[in-house]
Amino acid sequence: MATLLPKMPPQTLYVTVHRDELRRLREERDRLQQQVVQLSQQLQQAKSDNKNILS
């Protein structure tokens, strides 16, 4: 038999981020987004090459 627990109200979490850390995180995000674009293009090229080989 399960024990019922009273529902707790949601809690808010406050986080402090320093400017230099925020800048570093943004730069990392931008690099990762560029990598996703590059890998997506490589995948499309590989799919296209594969279609040409099979044709």
mmCIF entry with sequence, helices, sheets and N, C-alpha, C, O atoms, coordinates in Angstrom:
data_MODEL
# 
_entry.id   MODEL 
# 
_entity.id                         1 
_entity.type                       polymer 
_entity.pdbx_number_of_molecules   1 
# 
_entity_poly.entity_id                      1 
_entity_poly.type                           'polypeptide(L)' 
_entity_poly.nstd_linkage                   no 
_entity_poly.nstd_monomer                   no 
_entity_poly.pdbx_seq_one_letter_code       MATLLPKMPPQTLYVTVHRDELRRLREERDRLQQQVVQLSQQLQQAKSDNKNILS 
_entity_poly.pdbx_seq_one_letter_code_can   MATLLPKMPPQTLYVTVHRDELRRLREERDRLQQQVVQLSQQLQQAKSDNKNILS 
_entity_poly.pdbx_strand_id                 A 
# 
loop_
_entity_poly_seq.entity_id 
_entity_poly_seq.num 
_entity_poly_seq.mon_id 
_entity_poly_seq.hetero 
1 1  MET n 
1 2  ALA n 
1 3  THR n 
1 4  LEU n 
1 5  LEU n 
1 6  PRO n 
1 7  LYS n 
1 8  MET n 
1 9  PRO n 
1 10 PRO n 
1 11 GLN n 
1 12 THR n 
1 13 LEU n 
1 14 TYR n 
1 15 VAL n 
1 16 THR n 
1 17 VAL n 
1 18 HIS n 
1 19 ARG n 
1 20 ASP n 
1 21 GLU n 
1 22 LEU n 
1 23 ARG n 
1 24 ARG n 
1 25 LEU n 
1 26 ARG n 
1 27 GLU n 
1 28 GLU n 
1 29 ARG n 
1 30 ASP n 
1 31 ARG n 
1 32 LEU n 
1 33 GLN n 
1 34 GLN n 
1 35 GLN n 
1 36 VAL n 
1 37 VAL n 
1 38 GLN n 
1 39 LEU n 
1 40 SER n 
1 41 GLN n 
1 42 GLN n 
1 43 LEU n 
1 44 GLN n 
1 45 GLN n 
1 46 ALA n 
1 47 LYS n 
1 48 SER n 
1 49 ASP n 
1 50 ASN n 
1 51 LYS n 
1 52 ASN n 
1 53 ILE n 
1 54 LEU n 
1 55 SER n 
# 
_struct_asym.id          A 
_struct_asym.entity_id   1 
# 
_struct_conf.conf_type_id            HELX_P 
_struct_conf.id                      HELX_P1 
_struct_conf.pdbx_PDB_helix_id       AA1 
_struct_conf.beg_label_comp_id       ARG 
_struct_conf.beg_label_asym_id       A 
_struct_conf.beg_label_seq_id        19 
_struct_conf.pdbx_beg_PDB_ins_code   ? 
_struct_conf.end_label_comp_id       LEU 
_struct_conf.end_label_asym_id       A 
_struct_conf.end_label_seq_id        54 
_struct_conf.pdbx_end_PDB_ins_code   ? 
_struct_conf.beg_auth_comp_id        ARG 
_struct_conf.beg_auth_asym_id        A 
_struct_conf.beg_auth_seq_id         19 
_struct_conf.end_auth_comp_id        LEU 
_struct_conf.end_auth_asym_id        A 
_struct_conf.end_auth_seq_id         54 
_struct_conf.pdbx_PDB_helix_class    1 
_struct_conf.details                 ? 
_struct_conf.pdbx_PDB_helix_length   36 
# 
_struct_conf_type.id          HELX_P 
_struct_conf_type.criteria    ? 
_struct_conf_type.reference   ? 
# 
loop_
_atom_site.group_PDB 
_atom_site.id 
_atom_site.type_symbol 
_atom_site.label_atom_id 
_atom_site.label_alt_id 
_atom_site.label_comp_id 
_atom_site.label_asym_id 
_atom_site.label_entity_id 
_atom_site.label_seq_id 
_atom_site.pdbx_PDB_ins_code 
_atom_site.Cartn_x 
_atom_site.Cartn_y 
_atom_site.Cartn_z 
_atom_site.occupancy 
_atom_site.B_iso_or_equiv 
_atom_site.pdbx_formal_charge 
_atom_site.auth_seq_id 
_atom_site.auth_comp_id 
_atom_site.auth_asym_id 
_atom_site.auth_atom_id 
_atom_site.pdbx_PDB_model_num 
ATOM 1   N N  . MET A 1 1  ? 0.843  -1.174 0.000   1.00 0.00 ? 1  MET A N  1 
ATOM 2   C CA . MET A 1 1  ? 0.000  0.000  0.000   1.00 0.00 ? 1  MET A CA 1 
ATOM 3   C C  . MET A 1 1  ? 0.896  1.248  0.000   1.00 0.00 ? 1  MET A C  1 
ATOM 4   O O  . MET A 1 1  ? 1.856  1.321  0.767   1.00 0.00 ? 1  MET A O  1 
ATOM 5   N N  . ALA A 1 2  ? 0.589  2.206  -0.841  1.00 0.00 ? 2  ALA A N  1 
ATOM 6   C CA . ALA A 1 2  ? 1.402  3.409  -0.975  1.00 0.00 ? 2  ALA A CA 1 
ATOM 7   C C  . ALA A 1 2  ? 1.073  4.403  0.124   1.00 0.00 ? 2  ALA A C  1 
ATOM 8   O O  . ALA A 1 2  ? -0.066 4.504  0.581   1.00 0.00 ? 2  ALA A O  1 
ATOM 9   N N  . THR A 1 3  ? 2.091  5.130  0.531   1.00 0.00 ? 3  THR A N  1 
ATOM 10  C CA . THR A 1 3  ? 1.906  6.187  1.525   1.00 0.00 ? 3  THR A CA 1 
ATOM 11  C C  . THR A 1 3  ? 1.627  7.494  0.798   1.00 0.00 ? 3  THR A C  1 
ATOM 12  O O  . THR A 1 3  ? 2.374  7.873  -0.103  1.00 0.00 ? 3  THR A O  1 
ATOM 13  N N  . LEU A 1 4  ? 0.582  8.170  1.173   1.00 0.00 ? 4  LEU A N  1 
ATOM 14  C CA . LEU A 1 4  ? 0.253  9.448  0.551   1.00 0.00 ? 4  LEU A CA 1 
ATOM 15  C C  . LEU A 1 4  ? 0.996  10.566 1.265   1.00 0.00 ? 4  LEU A C  1 
ATOM 16  O O  . LEU A 1 4  ? 0.972  10.667 2.491   1.00 0.00 ? 4  LEU A O  1 
ATOM 17  N N  . LEU A 1 5  ? 1.658  11.402 0.474   1.00 0.00 ? 5  LEU A N  1 
ATOM 18  C CA . LEU A 1 5  ? 2.388  12.536 1.024   1.00 0.00 ? 5  LEU A CA 1 
ATOM 19  C C  . LEU A 1 5  ? 1.661  13.814 0.638   1.00 0.00 ? 5  LEU A C  1 
ATOM 20  O O  . LEU A 1 5  ? 1.117  13.905 -0.463  1.00 0.00 ? 5  LEU A O  1 
ATOM 21  N N  . PRO A 1 6  ? 1.643  14.797 1.519   1.00 0.00 ? 6  PRO A N  1 
ATOM 22  C CA . PRO A 1 6  ? 0.984  16.055 1.169   1.00 0.00 ? 6  PRO A CA 1 
ATOM 23  C C  . PRO A 1 6  ? 1.737  16.737 0.023   1.00 0.00 ? 6  PRO A C  1 
ATOM 24  O O  . PRO A 1 6  ? 2.967  16.713 -0.026  1.00 0.00 ? 6  PRO A O  1 
ATOM 25  N N  . LYS A 1 7  ? 0.982  17.344 -0.896  1.00 0.00 ? 7  LYS A N  1 
ATOM 26  C CA . LYS A 1 7  ? 1.606  18.019 -2.027  1.00 0.00 ? 7  LYS A CA 1 
ATOM 27  C C  . LYS A 1 7  ? 2.290  19.287 -1.536  1.00 0.00 ? 7  LYS A C  1 
ATOM 28  O O  . LYS A 1 7  ? 1.689  20.120 -0.858  1.00 0.00 ? 7  LYS A O  1 
ATOM 29  N N  . MET A 1 8  ? 3.572  19.411 -1.899  1.00 0.00 ? 8  MET A N  1 
ATOM 30  C CA . MET A 1 8  ? 4.350  20.579 -1.497  1.00 0.00 ? 8  MET A CA 1 
ATOM 31  C C  . MET A 1 8  ? 4.234  21.646 -2.591  1.00 0.00 ? 8  MET A C  1 
ATOM 32  O O  . MET A 1 8  ? 4.200  21.319 -3.777  1.00 0.00 ? 8  MET A O  1 
ATOM 33  N N  . PRO A 1 9  ? 4.175  22.909 -2.196  1.00 0.00 ? 9  PRO A N  1 
ATOM 34  C CA . PRO A 1 9  ? 4.123  23.975 -3.212  1.00 0.00 ? 9  PRO A CA 1 
ATOM 35  C C  . PRO A 1 9  ? 5.448  24.027 -3.974  1.00 0.00 ? 9  PRO A C  1 
ATOM 36  O O  . PRO A 1 9  ? 6.493  23.697 -3.414  1.00 0.00 ? 9  PRO A O  1 
ATOM 37  N N  . PRO A 1 10 ? 5.416  24.439 -5.247  1.00 0.00 ? 10 PRO A N  1 
ATOM 38  C CA . PRO A 1 10 ? 6.664  24.508 -6.018  1.00 0.00 ? 10 PRO A CA 1 
ATOM 39  C C  . PRO A 1 10 ? 7.623  25.506 -5.385  1.00 0.00 ? 10 PRO A C  1 
ATOM 40  O O  . PRO A 1 10 ? 7.218  26.519 -4.814  1.00 0.00 ? 10 PRO A O  1 
ATOM 41  N N  . GLN A 1 11 ? 8.904  25.188 -5.505  1.00 0.00 ? 11 GLN A N  1 
ATOM 42  C CA . GLN A 1 11 ? 9.925  26.073 -4.957  1.00 0.00 ? 11 GLN A CA 1 
ATOM 43  C C  . GLN A 1 11 ? 10.667 26.753 -6.093  1.00 0.00 ? 11 GLN A C  1 
ATOM 44  O O  . GLN A 1 11 ? 10.831 26.174 -7.167  1.00 0.00 ? 11 GLN A O  1 
ATOM 45  N N  . THR A 1 12 ? 11.111 27.962 -5.866  1.00 0.00 ? 12 THR A N  1 
ATOM 46  C CA . THR A 1 12 ? 11.870 28.714 -6.856  1.00 0.00 ? 12 THR A CA 1 
ATOM 47  C C  . THR A 1 12 ? 13.346 28.634 -6.502  1.00 0.00 ? 12 THR A C  1 
ATOM 48  O O  . THR A 1 12 ? 13.739 28.845 -5.355  1.00 0.00 ? 12 THR A O  1 
ATOM 49  N N  . LEU A 1 13 ? 14.148 28.329 -7.499  1.00 0.00 ? 13 LEU A N  1 
ATOM 50  C CA . LEU A 1 13 ? 15.590 28.239 -7.302  1.00 0.00 ? 13 LEU A CA 1 
ATOM 51  C C  . LEU A 1 13 ? 16.239 29.470 -7.931  1.00 0.00 ? 13 LEU A C  1 
ATOM 52  O O  . LEU A 1 13 ? 16.043 29.750 -9.114  1.00 0.00 ? 13 LEU A O  1 
ATOM 53  N N  . TYR A 1 14 ? 16.998 30.187 -7.144  1.00 0.00 ? 14 TYR A N  1 
ATOM 54  C CA . TYR A 1 14 ? 17.701 31.363 -7.644  1.00 0.00 ? 14 TYR A CA 1 
ATOM 55  C C  . TYR A 1 14 ? 19.167 31.006 -7.815  1.00 0.00 ? 14 TYR A C  1 
ATOM 56  O O  . TYR A 1 14 ? 19.785 30.429 -6.920  1.00 0.00 ? 14 TYR A O  1 
ATOM 57  N N  . VAL A 1 15 ? 19.721 31.355 -8.976  1.00 0.00 ? 15 VAL A N  1 
ATOM 58  C CA . VAL A 1 15 ? 21.109 31.035 -9.277  1.00 0.00 ? 15 VAL A CA 1 
ATOM 59  C C  . VAL A 1 15 ? 21.821 32.313 -9.681  1.00 0.00 ? 15 VAL A C  1 
ATOM 60  O O  . VAL A 1 15 ? 21.283 33.132 -10.425 1.00 0.00 ? 15 VAL A O  1 
ATOM 61  N N  . THR A 1 16 ? 23.019 32.470 -9.190  1.00 0.00 ? 16 THR A N  1 
ATOM 62  C CA . THR A 1 16 ? 23.826 33.622 -9.575  1.00 0.00 ? 16 THR A CA 1 
ATOM 63  C C  . THR A 1 16 ? 24.873 33.161 -10.581 1.00 0.00 ? 16 THR A C  1 
ATOM 64  O O  . THR A 1 16 ? 25.609 32.204 -10.339 1.00 0.00 ? 16 THR A O  1 
ATOM 65  N N  . VAL A 1 17 ? 24.927 33.858 -11.716 1.00 0.00 ? 17 VAL A N  1 
ATOM 66  C CA . VAL A 1 17 ? 25.913 33.539 -12.745 1.00 0.00 ? 17 VAL A CA 1 
ATOM 67  C C  . VAL A 1 17 ? 26.731 34.787 -12.986 1.00 0.00 ? 17 VAL A C  1 
ATOM 68  O O  . VAL A 1 17 ? 26.181 35.856 -13.250 1.00 0.00 ? 17 VAL A O  1 
ATOM 69  N N  . HIS A 1 18 ? 28.033 34.657 -12.898 1.00 0.00 ? 18 HIS A N  1 
ATOM 70  C CA . HIS A 1 18 ? 28.912 35.798 -13.142 1.00 0.00 ? 18 HIS A CA 1 
ATOM 71  C C  . HIS A 1 18 ? 28.984 36.085 -14.633 1.00 0.00 ? 18 HIS A C  1 
ATOM 72  O O  . HIS A 1 18 ? 28.792 35.192 -15.459 1.00 0.00 ? 18 HIS A O  1 
ATOM 73  N N  . ARG A 1 19 ? 29.262 37.327 -14.964 1.00 0.00 ? 19 ARG A N  1 
ATOM 74  C CA . ARG A 1 19 ? 29.306 37.726 -16.377 1.00 0.00 ? 19 ARG A CA 1 
ATOM 75  C C  . ARG A 1 19 ? 30.288 36.895 -17.184 1.00 0.00 ? 19 ARG A C  1 
ATOM 76  O O  . ARG A 1 19 ? 29.977 36.473 -18.298 1.00 0.00 ? 19 ARG A O  1 
ATOM 77  N N  . ASP A 1 20 ? 31.469 36.656 -16.632 1.00 0.00 ? 20 ASP A N  1 
ATOM 78  C CA . ASP A 1 20 ? 32.466 35.893 -17.387 1.00 0.00 ? 20 ASP A CA 1 
ATOM 79  C C  . ASP A 1 20 ? 32.005 34.453 -17.609 1.00 0.00 ? 20 ASP A C  1 
ATOM 80  O O  . ASP A 1 20 ? 32.275 33.872 -18.660 1.00 0.00 ? 20 ASP A O  1 
ATOM 81  N N  . GLU A 1 21 ? 31.326 33.887 -16.646 1.00 0.00 ? 21 GLU A N  1 
ATOM 82  C CA . GLU A 1 21 ? 30.813 32.531 -16.809 1.00 0.00 ? 21 GLU A CA 1 
ATOM 83  C C  . GLU A 1 21 ? 29.680 32.518 -17.834 1.00 0.00 ? 21 GLU A C  1 
ATOM 84  O O  . GLU A 1 21 ? 29.592 31.599 -18.649 1.00 0.00 ? 21 GLU A O  1 
ATOM 85  N N  . LEU A 1 22 ? 28.826 33.517 -17.799 1.00 0.00 ? 22 LEU A N  1 
ATOM 86  C CA . LEU A 1 22 ? 27.730 33.609 -18.761 1.00 0.00 ? 22 LEU A CA 1 
ATOM 87  C C  . LEU A 1 22 ? 28.294 33.761 -20.176 1.00 0.00 ? 22 LEU A C  1 
ATOM 88  O O  . LEU A 1 22 ? 27.802 33.135 -21.114 1.00 0.00 ? 22 LEU A O  1 
ATOM 89  N N  . ARG A 1 23 ? 29.321 34.586 -20.324 1.00 0.00 ? 23 ARG A N  1 
ATOM 90  C CA . ARG A 1 23 ? 29.961 34.764 -21.632 1.00 0.00 ? 23 ARG A CA 1 
ATOM 91  C C  . ARG A 1 23 ? 30.554 33.447 -22.122 1.00 0.00 ? 23 ARG A C  1 
ATOM 92  O O  . ARG A 1 23 ? 30.421 33.098 -23.295 1.00 0.00 ? 23 ARG A O  1 
ATOM 93  N N  . ARG A 1 24 ? 31.207 32.720 -21.223 1.00 0.00 ? 24 ARG A N  1 
ATOM 94  C CA . ARG A 1 24 ? 31.808 31.439 -21.586 1.00 0.00 ? 24 ARG A CA 1 
ATOM 95  C C  . ARG A 1 24 ? 30.734 30.436 -22.000 1.00 0.00 ? 24 ARG A C  1 
ATOM 96  O O  . ARG A 1 24 ? 30.915 29.691 -22.963 1.00 0.00 ? 24 ARG A O  1 
ATOM 97  N N  . LEU A 1 25 ? 29.627 30.418 -21.280 1.00 0.00 ? 25 LEU A N  1 
ATOM 98  C CA . LEU A 1 25 ? 28.531 29.507 -21.619 1.00 0.00 ? 25 LEU A CA 1 
ATOM 99  C C  . LEU A 1 25 ? 27.908 29.856 -22.966 1.00 0.00 ? 25 LEU A C  1 
ATOM 100 O O  . LEU A 1 25 ? 27.557 28.969 -23.744 1.00 0.00 ? 25 LEU A O  1 
ATOM 101 N N  . ARG A 1 26 ? 27.774 31.148 -23.234 1.00 0.00 ? 26 ARG A N  1 
ATOM 102 C CA . ARG A 1 26 ? 27.226 31.576 -24.529 1.00 0.00 ? 26 ARG A CA 1 
ATOM 103 C C  . ARG A 1 26 ? 28.163 31.188 -25.668 1.00 0.00 ? 26 ARG A C  1 
ATOM 104 O O  . ARG A 1 26 ? 27.715 30.739 -26.724 1.00 0.00 ? 26 ARG A O  1 
ATOM 105 N N  . GLU A 1 27 ? 29.463 31.363 -25.448 1.00 0.00 ? 27 GLU A N  1 
ATOM 106 C CA . GLU A 1 27 ? 30.441 30.981 -26.473 1.00 0.00 ? 27 GLU A CA 1 
ATOM 107 C C  . GLU A 1 27 ? 30.393 29.473 -26.718 1.00 0.00 ? 27 GLU A C  1 
ATOM 108 O O  . GLU A 1 27 ? 30.462 29.024 -27.862 1.00 0.00 ? 27 GLU A O  1 
ATOM 109 N N  . GLU A 1 28 ? 30.277 28.706 -25.656 1.00 0.00 ? 28 GLU A N  1 
ATOM 110 C CA . GLU A 1 28 ? 30.185 27.255 -25.799 1.00 0.00 ? 28 GLU A CA 1 
ATOM 111 C C  . GLU A 1 28 ? 28.904 26.873 -26.549 1.00 0.00 ? 28 GLU A C  1 
ATOM 112 O O  . GLU A 1 28 ? 28.926 25.995 -27.412 1.00 0.00 ? 28 GLU A O  1 
ATOM 113 N N  . ARG A 1 29 ? 27.797 27.531 -26.218 1.00 0.00 ? 29 ARG A N  1 
ATOM 114 C CA . ARG A 1 29 ? 26.529 27.281 -26.920 1.00 0.00 ? 29 ARG A CA 1 
ATOM 115 C C  . ARG A 1 29 ? 26.672 27.575 -28.406 1.00 0.00 ? 29 ARG A C  1 
ATOM 116 O O  . ARG A 1 29 ? 26.217 26.797 -29.244 1.00 0.00 ? 29 ARG A O  1 
ATOM 117 N N  . ASP A 1 30 ? 27.311 28.710 -28.736 1.00 0.00 ? 30 ASP A N  1 
ATOM 118 C CA . ASP A 1 30 ? 27.497 29.079 -30.137 1.00 0.00 ? 30 ASP A CA 1 
ATOM 119 C C  . ASP A 1 30 ? 28.360 28.055 -30.869 1.00 0.00 ? 30 ASP A C  1 
ATOM 120 O O  . ASP A 1 30 ? 28.057 27.681 -32.002 1.00 0.00 ? 30 ASP A O  1 
ATOM 121 N N  . ARG A 1 31 ? 29.439 27.601 -30.218 1.00 0.00 ? 31 ARG A N  1 
ATOM 122 C CA . ARG A 1 31 ? 30.296 26.574 -30.836 1.00 0.00 ? 31 ARG A CA 1 
ATOM 123 C C  . ARG A 1 31 ? 29.516 25.289 -31.082 1.00 0.00 ? 31 ARG A C  1 
ATOM 124 O O  . ARG A 1 31 ? 29.640 24.671 -32.140 1.00 0.00 ? 31 ARG A O  1 
ATOM 125 N N  . LEU A 1 32 ? 28.714 24.894 -30.102 1.00 0.00 ? 32 LEU A N  1 
ATOM 126 C CA . LEU A 1 32 ? 27.933 23.666 -30.253 1.00 0.00 ? 32 LEU A CA 1 
ATOM 127 C C  . LEU A 1 32 ? 26.886 23.805 -31.350 1.00 0.00 ? 32 LEU A C  1 
ATOM 128 O O  . LEU A 1 32 ? 26.643 22.855 -32.096 1.00 0.00 ? 32 LEU A O  1 
ATOM 129 N N  . GLN A 1 33 ? 26.266 24.969 -31.458 1.00 0.00 ? 33 GLN A N  1 
ATOM 130 C CA . GLN A 1 33 ? 25.290 25.194 -32.528 1.00 0.00 ? 33 GLN A CA 1 
ATOM 131 C C  . GLN A 1 33 ? 25.968 25.125 -33.895 1.00 0.00 ? 33 GLN A C  1 
ATOM 132 O O  . GLN A 1 33 ? 25.405 24.567 -34.836 1.00 0.00 ? 33 GLN A O  1 
ATOM 133 N N  . GLN A 1 34 ? 27.168 25.687 -34.012 1.00 0.00 ? 34 GLN A N  1 
ATOM 134 C CA . GLN A 1 34 ? 27.913 25.617 -35.264 1.00 0.00 ? 34 GLN A CA 1 
ATOM 135 C C  . GLN A 1 34 ? 28.279 24.173 -35.594 1.00 0.00 ? 34 GLN A C  1 
ATOM 136 O O  . GLN A 1 34 ? 28.248 23.764 -36.754 1.00 0.00 ? 34 GLN A O  1 
ATOM 137 N N  . GLN A 1 35 ? 28.624 23.409 -34.566 1.00 0.00 ? 35 GLN A N  1 
ATOM 138 C CA . GLN A 1 35 ? 28.973 22.006 -34.776 1.00 0.00 ? 35 GLN A CA 1 
ATOM 139 C C  . GLN A 1 35 ? 27.751 21.209 -35.249 1.00 0.00 ? 35 GLN A C  1 
ATOM 140 O O  . GLN A 1 35 ? 27.873 20.333 -36.105 1.00 0.00 ? 35 GLN A O  1 
ATOM 141 N N  . VAL A 1 36 ? 26.588 21.511 -34.696 1.00 0.00 ? 36 VAL A N  1 
ATOM 142 C CA . VAL A 1 36 ? 25.358 20.845 -35.128 1.00 0.00 ? 36 VAL A CA 1 
ATOM 143 C C  . VAL A 1 36 ? 25.091 21.147 -36.600 1.00 0.00 ? 36 VAL A C  1 
ATOM 144 O O  . VAL A 1 36 ? 24.733 20.246 -37.359 1.00 0.00 ? 36 VAL A O  1 
ATOM 145 N N  . VAL A 1 37 ? 25.260 22.393 -37.007 1.00 0.00 ? 37 VAL A N  1 
ATOM 146 C CA . VAL A 1 37 ? 25.052 22.769 -38.403 1.00 0.00 ? 37 VAL A CA 1 
ATOM 147 C C  . VAL A 1 37 ? 26.033 22.018 -39.296 1.00 0.00 ? 37 VAL A C  1 
ATOM 148 O O  . VAL A 1 37 ? 25.647 21.480 -40.334 1.00 0.00 ? 37 VAL A O  1 
ATOM 149 N N  . GLN A 1 38 ? 27.293 21.981 -38.894 1.00 0.00 ? 38 GLN A N  1 
ATOM 150 C CA . GLN A 1 38 ? 28.318 21.311 -39.685 1.00 0.00 ? 38 GLN A CA 1 
ATOM 151 C C  . GLN A 1 38 ? 28.026 19.810 -39.807 1.00 0.00 ? 38 GLN A C  1 
ATOM 152 O O  . GLN A 1 38 ? 28.131 19.240 -40.893 1.00 0.00 ? 38 GLN A O  1 
ATOM 153 N N  . LEU A 1 39 ? 27.662 19.180 -38.695 1.00 0.00 ? 39 LEU A N  1 
ATOM 154 C CA . LEU A 1 39 ? 27.376 17.751 -38.731 1.00 0.00 ? 39 LEU A CA 1 
ATOM 155 C C  . LEU A 1 39 ? 26.114 17.454 -39.538 1.00 0.00 ? 39 LEU A C  1 
ATOM 156 O O  . LEU A 1 39 ? 26.036 16.433 -40.221 1.00 0.00 ? 39 LEU A O  1 
ATOM 157 N N  . SER A 1 40 ? 25.143 18.332 -39.459 1.00 0.00 ? 40 SER A N  1 
ATOM 158 C CA . SER A 1 40 ? 23.927 18.155 -40.263 1.00 0.00 ? 40 SER A CA 1 
ATOM 159 C C  . SER A 1 40 ? 24.250 18.227 -41.751 1.00 0.00 ? 40 SER A C  1 
ATOM 160 O O  . SER A 1 40 ? 23.721 17.449 -42.544 1.00 0.00 ? 40 SER A O  1 
ATOM 161 N N  . GLN A 1 41 ? 25.114 19.158 -42.123 1.00 0.00 ? 41 GLN A N  1 
ATOM 162 C CA . GLN A 1 41 ? 25.510 19.274 -43.522 1.00 0.00 ? 41 GLN A CA 1 
ATOM 163 C C  . GLN A 1 41 ? 26.276 18.031 -43.974 1.00 0.00 ? 41 GLN A C  1 
ATOM 164 O O  . GLN A 1 41 ? 26.065 17.537 -45.082 1.00 0.00 ? 41 GLN A O  1 
ATOM 165 N N  . GLN A 1 42 ? 27.164 17.527 -43.118 1.00 0.00 ? 42 GLN A N  1 
ATOM 166 C CA . GLN A 1 42 ? 27.910 16.319 -43.450 1.00 0.00 ? 42 GLN A CA 1 
ATOM 167 C C  . GLN A 1 42 ? 26.972 15.127 -43.611 1.00 0.00 ? 42 GLN A C  1 
ATOM 168 O O  . GLN A 1 42 ? 27.161 14.298 -44.501 1.00 0.00 ? 42 GLN A O  1 
ATOM 169 N N  . LEU A 1 43 ? 25.971 15.043 -42.756 1.00 0.00 ? 43 LEU A N  1 
ATOM 170 C CA . LEU A 1 43 ? 25.005 13.955 -42.838 1.00 0.00 ? 43 LEU A CA 1 
ATOM 171 C C  . LEU A 1 43 ? 24.215 14.043 -44.143 1.00 0.00 ? 43 LEU A C  1 
ATOM 172 O O  . LEU A 1 43 ? 24.012 13.033 -44.817 1.00 0.00 ? 43 LEU A O  1 
ATOM 173 N N  . GLN A 1 44 ? 23.771 15.250 -44.496 1.00 0.00 ? 44 GLN A N  1 
ATOM 174 C CA . GLN A 1 44 ? 23.042 15.418 -45.750 1.00 0.00 ? 44 GLN A CA 1 
ATOM 175 C C  . GLN A 1 44 ? 23.924 15.037 -46.941 1.00 0.00 ? 44 GLN A C  1 
ATOM 176 O O  . GLN A 1 44 ? 23.459 14.394 -47.881 1.00 0.00 ? 44 GLN A O  1 
ATOM 177 N N  . GLN A 1 45 ? 25.192 15.435 -46.896 1.00 0.00 ? 45 GLN A N  1 
ATOM 178 C CA . GLN A 1 45 ? 26.121 15.107 -47.980 1.00 0.00 ? 45 GLN A CA 1 
ATOM 179 C C  . GLN A 1 45 ? 26.322 13.600 -48.065 1.00 0.00 ? 45 GLN A C  1 
ATOM 180 O O  . GLN A 1 45 ? 26.348 13.038 -49.160 1.00 0.00 ? 45 GLN A O  1 
ATOM 181 N N  . ALA A 1 46 ? 26.463 12.943 -46.923 1.00 0.00 ? 46 ALA A N  1 
ATOM 182 C CA . ALA A 1 46 ? 26.651 11.490 -46.912 1.00 0.00 ? 46 ALA A CA 1 
ATOM 183 C C  . ALA A 1 46 ? 25.411 10.784 -47.455 1.00 0.00 ? 46 ALA A C  1 
ATOM 184 O O  . ALA A 1 46 ? 25.535 9.796  -48.178 1.00 0.00 ? 46 ALA A O  1 
ATOM 185 N N  . LYS A 1 47 ? 24.229 11.271 -47.121 1.00 0.00 ? 47 LYS A N  1 
ATOM 186 C CA . LYS A 1 47 ? 22.984 10.683 -47.632 1.00 0.00 ? 47 LYS A CA 1 
ATOM 187 C C  . LYS A 1 47 ? 22.917 10.862 -49.148 1.00 0.00 ? 47 LYS A C  1 
ATOM 188 O O  . LYS A 1 47 ? 22.528 9.950  -49.877 1.00 0.00 ? 47 LYS A O  1 
ATOM 189 N N  . SER A 1 48 ? 23.304 12.052 -49.607 1.00 0.00 ? 48 SER A N  1 
ATOM 190 C CA . SER A 1 48 ? 23.284 12.330 -51.043 1.00 0.00 ? 48 SER A CA 1 
ATOM 191 C C  . SER A 1 48 ? 24.284 11.445 -51.767 1.00 0.00 ? 48 SER A C  1 
ATOM 192 O O  . SER A 1 48 ? 23.975 10.894 -52.823 1.00 0.00 ? 48 SER A O  1 
ATOM 193 N N  . ASP A 1 49 ? 25.479 11.306 -51.209 1.00 0.00 ? 49 ASP A N  1 
ATOM 194 C CA . ASP A 1 49 ? 26.503 10.455 -51.813 1.00 0.00 ? 49 ASP A CA 1 
ATOM 195 C C  . ASP A 1 49 ? 26.034 9.002  -51.864 1.00 0.00 ? 49 ASP A C  1 
ATOM 196 O O  . ASP A 1 49 ? 26.276 8.298  -52.845 1.00 0.00 ? 49 ASP A O  1 
ATOM 197 N N  . ASN A 1 50 ? 25.368 8.562  -50.810 1.00 0.00 ? 50 ASN A N  1 
ATOM 198 C CA . ASN A 1 50 ? 24.886 7.191  -50.736 1.00 0.00 ? 50 ASN A CA 1 
ATOM 199 C C  . ASN A 1 50 ? 23.818 6.939  -51.798 1.00 0.00 ? 50 ASN A C  1 
ATOM 200 O O  . ASN A 1 50 ? 23.792 5.872  -52.412 1.00 0.00 ? 50 ASN A O  1 
ATOM 201 N N  . LYS A 1 51 ? 22.932 7.923  -52.019 1.00 0.00 ? 51 LYS A N  1 
ATOM 202 C CA . LYS A 1 51 ? 21.903 7.791  -53.052 1.00 0.00 ? 51 LYS A CA 1 
ATOM 203 C C  . LYS A 1 51 ? 22.544 7.687  -54.427 1.00 0.00 ? 51 LYS A C  1 
ATOM 204 O O  . LYS A 1 51 ? 22.101 6.908  -55.271 1.00 0.00 ? 51 LYS A O  1 
ATOM 205 N N  . ASN A 1 52 ? 23.599 8.483  -54.648 1.00 0.00 ? 52 ASN A N  1 
ATOM 206 C CA . ASN A 1 52 ? 24.277 8.466  -55.946 1.00 0.00 ? 52 ASN A CA 1 
ATOM 207 C C  . ASN A 1 52 ? 24.969 7.125  -56.187 1.00 0.00 ? 52 ASN A C  1 
ATOM 208 O O  . ASN A 1 52 ? 24.996 6.638  -57.317 1.00 0.00 ? 52 ASN A O  1 
ATOM 209 N N  . ILE A 1 53 ? 25.514 6.543  -55.163 1.00 0.00 ? 53 ILE A N  1 
ATOM 210 C CA . ILE A 1 53 ? 26.183 5.246  -55.281 1.00 0.00 ? 53 ILE A CA 1 
ATOM 211 C C  . ILE A 1 53 ? 25.169 4.156  -55.603 1.00 0.00 ? 53 ILE A C  1 
ATOM 212 O O  . ILE A 1 53 ? 25.430 3.275  -56.423 1.00 0.00 ? 53 ILE A O  1 
ATOM 213 N N  . LEU A 1 54 ? 24.016 4.221  -54.954 1.00 0.00 ? 54 LEU A N  1 
ATOM 214 C CA . LEU A 1 54 ? 22.993 3.193  -55.139 1.00 0.00 ? 54 LEU A CA 1 
ATOM 215 C C  . LEU A 1 54 ? 22.260 3.344  -56.465 1.00 0.00 ? 54 LEU A C  1 
ATOM 216 O O  . LEU A 1 54 ? 21.636 2.392  -56.935 1.00 0.00 ? 54 LEU A O  1 
ATOM 217 N N  . SER A 1 55 ? 22.325 4.520  -57.075 1.00 0.00 ? 55 SER A N  1 
ATOM 218 C CA . SER A 1 55 ? 21.594 4.751  -58.338 1.00 0.00 ? 55 SER A CA 1 
ATOM 219 C C  . SER A 1 55 ? 22.327 4.185  -59.512 1.00 0.00 ? 55 SER A C  1 
ATOM 220 O O  . SER A 1 55 ? 21.855 4.291  -60.644 1.00 0.00 ? 55 SER A O  1 
# 
